[in-house]
Amino acid sequence: MAKPIAFEAPKRDVRDELKARLEAAPLEHAEAILAGLEVLQGLQDKGVLDVLRGALGAGENILEIIVAAAKSPEAIQGLRTLMILAKLIGTIDPDQLKAAIEGKGNEDPSLWSITKQARSKDGLRGMATAVGLLGVFGAGLNRQKAKQDAGQ
């Protein structure tokens, strides 16, 4: 009867492999390492690393402040407003916007052409929306002034 052959795999030393890779890294990645060091030096020169170090030290306090600010009614309304505006901007045809900004021709538009455009369905809708937005901004400014007056 056949006897089994004893097989023992050589033990792998992960530390030696990592050490060899680490020793070879500067030669293999010299350009990337130099570029990274230049970026780090630039961040140090601008004081960004000091700010990041301070933020790491006060991480929990900063997180509490951000969460408290995000929970405020103003932040929630601001996010909702941004989402509505993003949705609206997404519906605007870029070619029409470019044409409206640049003008249809090289000559100045006549008062008659402006009046015709203003009396169109789209022109009336745009003016009504603009006046409505002015009313909304005015109401917001009045609320803000009332809060300031109440705080004084």
GUMARGU-977148 format. One record per residue (C-alpha): residue number from 1; residue in three letters; z, x, y. Coordinates in Angstrom, 3 decimals. Example, Ala and Ser with C-alpha at 12.3 -4.5 7.8 and 13.67 -1.06 7.14 Angstrom:
// GUMARGU-977148
ATOM pos code        Z        X        Y
ATOM   1  ALA    7.800   12.300   -4.500
ATOM   2  SER    7.140   13.670   -1.060
***
This chain:
// GUMARGU-977148
ATOM pos code        Z        X        Y
ATOM   1  MET    0.000    0.000    0.000
ATOM   2  ALA   -0.827    1.157    3.540
ATOM   3  LYS    1.896    2.317    5.819
ATOM   4  PRO    1.817    1.176    9.464
ATOM   5  ILE    1.107    3.876   11.980
ATOM   6  ALA    3.799    4.229   14.571
ATOM   7  PHE    2.362    3.923   18.081
ATOM   8  GLU    4.314    4.752   21.132
ATOM   9  ALA    2.598    4.283   24.503
ATOM  10  PRO    3.404    7.004   26.991
ATOM  11  LYS    5.926    5.796   29.510
ATOM  12  ARG    4.467    5.226   32.926
ATOM  13  ASP    6.329    6.601   35.893
ATOM  14  VAL    5.483    4.284   38.783
ATOM  15  ARG    7.246    6.520   41.283
ATOM  16  ASP    5.011    9.460   40.472
ATOM  17  GLU    1.898    7.278   40.830
ATOM  18  LEU    3.072    5.969   44.187
ATOM  19  LYS    3.942    9.479   45.319
ATOM  20  ALA    0.458   10.721   44.403
ATOM  21  ARG   -1.188    7.818   46.234
ATOM  22  LEU    1.002    8.402   49.282
ATOM  23  GLU    0.141   12.088   49.371
ATOM  24  ALA   -3.602   11.318   49.152
ATOM  25  ALA   -3.501    8.525   51.755
ATOM  26  PRO   -3.649   10.673   54.914
ATOM  27  LEU   -6.839   12.356   53.719
ATOM  28  GLU   -8.495    9.149   52.518
ATOM  29  HIS   -7.564    7.048   55.532
ATOM  30  ALA   -7.304    9.619   58.310
ATOM  31  GLU   -9.510    7.725   60.773
ATOM  32  ALA   -7.654    4.443   60.255
ATOM  33  ILE   -4.276    6.156   60.582
ATOM  34  LEU   -5.301    7.824   63.853
ATOM  35  ALA   -6.608    4.516   65.224
ATOM  36  GLY   -3.365    2.801   64.223
ATOM  37  LEU   -1.329    5.484   65.938
ATOM  38  GLU   -3.378    5.062   69.120
ATOM  39  VAL   -2.713    1.311   69.031
ATOM  40  LEU    1.003    1.932   68.526
ATOM  41  GLN    1.056    4.369   71.436
ATOM  42  GLY   -0.711    1.825   73.647
ATOM  43  LEU    1.842   -0.839   72.697
ATOM  44  GLN    4.654    1.613   73.449
ATOM  45  ASP    3.143    2.527   76.831
ATOM  46  LYS    2.905   -1.139   77.829
ATOM  47  GLY    6.455   -1.897   76.686
ATOM  48  VAL    5.323   -4.359   74.002
ATOM  49  LEU    7.265   -2.586   71.257
ATOM  50  ASP   10.470   -2.850   73.293
ATOM  51  VAL    9.896   -6.586   73.698
ATOM  52  LEU    9.233   -6.983   69.974
ATOM  53  ARG   12.331   -4.972   69.114
ATOM  54  GLY   14.393   -7.208   71.400
ATOM  55  ALA   12.823  -10.331   69.901
ATOM  56  LEU   13.762   -9.154   66.406
ATOM  57  GLY   17.332   -8.640   67.490
ATOM  58  ALA   17.576  -12.075   69.074
ATOM  59  GLY   15.370  -13.816   66.494
ATOM  60  GLU   17.692  -16.721   65.749
ATOM  61  ASN   18.409  -17.408   69.430
ATOM  62  ILE   14.700  -17.385   70.288
ATOM  63  LEU   13.927  -19.731   67.405
ATOM  64  GLU   16.636  -22.147   68.570
ATOM  65  ILE   15.213  -22.134   72.107
ATOM  66  ILE   11.661  -22.755   70.851
ATOM  67  VAL   12.769  -25.602   68.595
ATOM  68  ALA   14.784  -27.194   71.412
ATOM  69  ALA   11.803  -26.924   73.772
ATOM  70  ALA    9.420  -28.352   71.171
ATOM  71  LYS   11.731  -31.347   70.616
ATOM  72  SER   11.721  -32.293   74.297
ATOM  73  PRO    9.829  -35.452   75.286
ATOM  74  GLU    7.725  -33.446   77.745
ATOM  75  ALA    6.524  -31.085   75.012
ATOM  76  ILE    5.680  -33.964   72.697
ATOM  77  GLN    3.773  -35.770   75.457
ATOM  78  GLY    2.015  -32.532   76.371
ATOM  79  LEU    0.850  -31.992   72.798
ATOM  80  ARG   -0.357  -35.578   72.543
ATOM  81  THR   -2.240  -35.189   75.821
ATOM  82  LEU   -3.841  -31.941   74.641
ATOM  83  MET   -4.997  -33.606   71.425
ATOM  84  ILE   -6.528  -36.513   73.375
ATOM  85  LEU   -8.287  -34.114   75.753
ATOM  86  ALA   -9.578  -31.996   72.862
ATOM  87  LYS  -10.968  -35.122   71.218
ATOM  88  LEU  -12.627  -36.169   74.491
ATOM  89  ILE  -14.118  -32.738   75.115
ATOM  90  GLY  -15.524  -32.793   71.590
ATOM  91  THR  -17.578  -35.885   72.447
ATOM  92  ILE  -19.298  -34.300   75.454
ATOM  93  ASP  -22.848  -33.112   74.806
ATOM  94  PRO  -22.988  -29.434   75.864
ATOM  95  ASP  -26.624  -29.701   76.954
ATOM  96  GLN  -25.862  -32.644   79.267
ATOM  97  LEU  -22.826  -30.834   80.666
ATOM  98  LYS  -24.887  -27.723   81.346
ATOM  99  ALA  -27.592  -29.807   83.044
ATOM 100  ALA  -24.994  -31.592   85.197
ATOM 101  ILE  -23.375  -28.322   86.256
ATOM 102  GLU  -26.601  -26.461   86.946
ATOM 103  GLY  -28.389  -29.402   88.534
ATOM 104  LYS  -31.674  -30.905   87.443
ATOM 105  GLY  -33.839  -28.831   89.741
ATOM 106  ASN  -33.715  -26.062   92.274
ATOM 107  GLU  -33.711  -28.452   95.233
ATOM 108  ASP  -30.689  -30.324   96.515
ATOM 109  PRO  -30.377  -33.899   95.246
ATOM 110  SER  -31.062  -36.680   97.712
ATOM 111  LEU  -28.420  -39.207   98.700
ATOM 112  TRP  -30.548  -41.890   97.055
ATOM 113  SER  -30.648  -40.051   93.687
ATOM 114  ILE  -26.896  -39.514   93.812
ATOM 115  THR  -26.346  -43.219   94.585
ATOM 116  LYS  -28.601  -44.239   91.692
ATOM 117  GLN  -26.718  -41.959   89.336
ATOM 118  ALA  -23.340  -43.239   90.605
ATOM 119  ARG  -24.411  -46.865   90.057
ATOM 120  SER  -25.518  -46.221   86.471
ATOM 121  LYS  -23.346  -47.460   83.617
ATOM 122  ASP  -22.227  -43.920   82.757
ATOM 123  GLY  -21.617  -43.026   86.405
ATOM 124  LEU  -19.430  -46.096   86.968
ATOM 125  ARG  -17.503  -45.413   83.771
ATOM 126  GLY  -16.919  -41.783   84.815
ATOM 127  MET  -15.733  -42.767   88.297
ATOM 128  ALA  -13.407  -45.426   86.869
ATOM 129  THR  -11.967  -42.849   84.465
ATOM 130  ALA  -11.543  -40.302   87.270
ATOM 131  VAL   -9.703  -42.822   89.465
ATOM 132  GLY   -7.571  -43.841   86.474
ATOM 133  LEU   -6.678  -40.206   85.809
ATOM 134  LEU   -5.748  -39.738   89.462
ATOM 135  GLY   -3.420  -42.737   89.128
ATOM 136  VAL   -1.836  -41.252   85.993
ATOM 137  PHE   -1.350  -37.877   87.713
ATOM 138  GLY    0.135  -39.630   90.768
ATOM 139  ALA    2.592  -41.573   88.597
ATOM 140  GLY    3.619  -38.343   86.855
ATOM 141  LEU    4.119  -36.601   90.189
ATOM 142  ASN    6.245  -39.518   91.424
ATOM 143  ARG    8.435  -39.352   88.272
ATOM 144  GLN    8.841  -35.601   88.714
ATOM 145  LYS    9.803  -36.009   92.386
ATOM 146  ALA   12.279  -38.753   91.507
ATOM 147  LYS   13.930  -36.465   88.939
ATOM 148  GLN   14.140  -33.660   91.484
ATOM 149  ASP   15.607  -35.973   94.133
ATOM 150  ALA   18.168  -37.305   91.621
ATOM 151  GLY   19.171  -33.741   90.674
ATOM 152  GLN   19.879  -32.696   94.278
***
